Amino acid sequence: MARAATTSDAFNAIAEPQRRDILALLRAGERPVTELAQELGMSQPGASKHLRVLREVGLVRVRGVGKQRLYGLDARGLRPVHEWIGGFERFWNESFDRLDTYVQDLKQTRQEE
């Protein structure tokens, strides 16, 4: 499947694994790009490129502290992703209910043997 040419929304932005890694690190709090790059084993320009994409789609915010720019998670941008995934909740609940019924039936059968 061909990837979309744009990263103009959260879905496309988080399709890149390194961007998801950056978001995971930012859950713990704000960090400068140098720390993010070092922790992820990537170049600073590479990390900056990913941060720019994440900022453009509203997943990351940045603020200046002296000469340093600190990047932080803006989880509000994940709302469309969360809402889309939430649409599958019924599917998973029904699947777990069927699995639970199967396990209970299996236990009952083994006890009767």
N, C-alpha and C positions, 0 to 999 in steps of 0.2 A: 504494500500500500504506500503510495506516495505521500510524503508529509506536506502539510500545508506550507505555502511559501511565506506566510506571515507569522509573526509572533505577537499579533495584536490583541490576543486575549489570554486569559489565565491558562486555558487548556493547552494552547500551543506552547506557552512559556514553560509550563511544568513538564512538557513532553521531553525536555532535555534533562537527562539524569543529573548532570552537574548543577543545574539550577535547583533541582529538588534537594540536592545535598546542601546547597547554600541556604535554602529555606530551613532545612532541618537544623543547621548550625545557628541560624538566627532566632530559632525558638528559645534559645537560652539567653538571648539578649543582644544588644547592639554590639557591632564589631567593626573595626576598620577593615578596608579591603586587603591590607597586607596580612592581617591575621587569617582572614578567610582563605586567601590564596595559599598561604603556608600550610594551613590545616588540610586543605584539599589537594595539595601537591600540584597546584597549577600556577601559571605565571600571573603576575598582577594584572597585566593587560587582559588576559583571558578572564580573570575573575571580574574585572571592571566591565567587560563586555556583557557577561551574564547578568551582573547587577543592573546595568543600564536597561536590559530587556525586562527584568523583573520590576524595575522602577516604573517603566513605561506602562506596564499593565496593572500597576497598583498593588503589587505584592510586597514591595520593599519601599521604605521611606529612608531619606537620608537627612542628616543634620550636621552642621559644622560645629566643631568644638575646637576653638583655636585654629591651628592649621590642619587639623584632622577632620575627616568626614566619617561619621559613624553611620553604618547601615543597620536598619532594624526591620523586623518583620511587620508587615501591615496585613494581618490576616483577613481584614474585611474584603480584600481582593479575591480571597478564596471562596467567597460566598457562592458564586455560580457553580463552582466545582462541587462544593458541599451539597448544594441543592440538587444537582444532577445525580450525585451518588446516592443521596437520600431516596431518590425514586426507586432504587433497587432494594430498599429495606424490606418491603413486603415479600419480594422474591426470596431473600435470605431467611427471613423469619419462617416462611412456609417450608423452605428446604430443611431448616433445622428441626422444625416440627415433624416432618416426615422421617428424618433421620432418627429422632428421638423415639418415634413410634416403632420404627424398624428395630432399634436396639432393645426396646422393651419387649417386643414380640419375640426376638431372638432369645432374650433371657428367660422368658416364660417357657419357650419351647425346650430349652436346655434343662430347666428345672423339672419339666414333665418327663424327660427321658430317663 
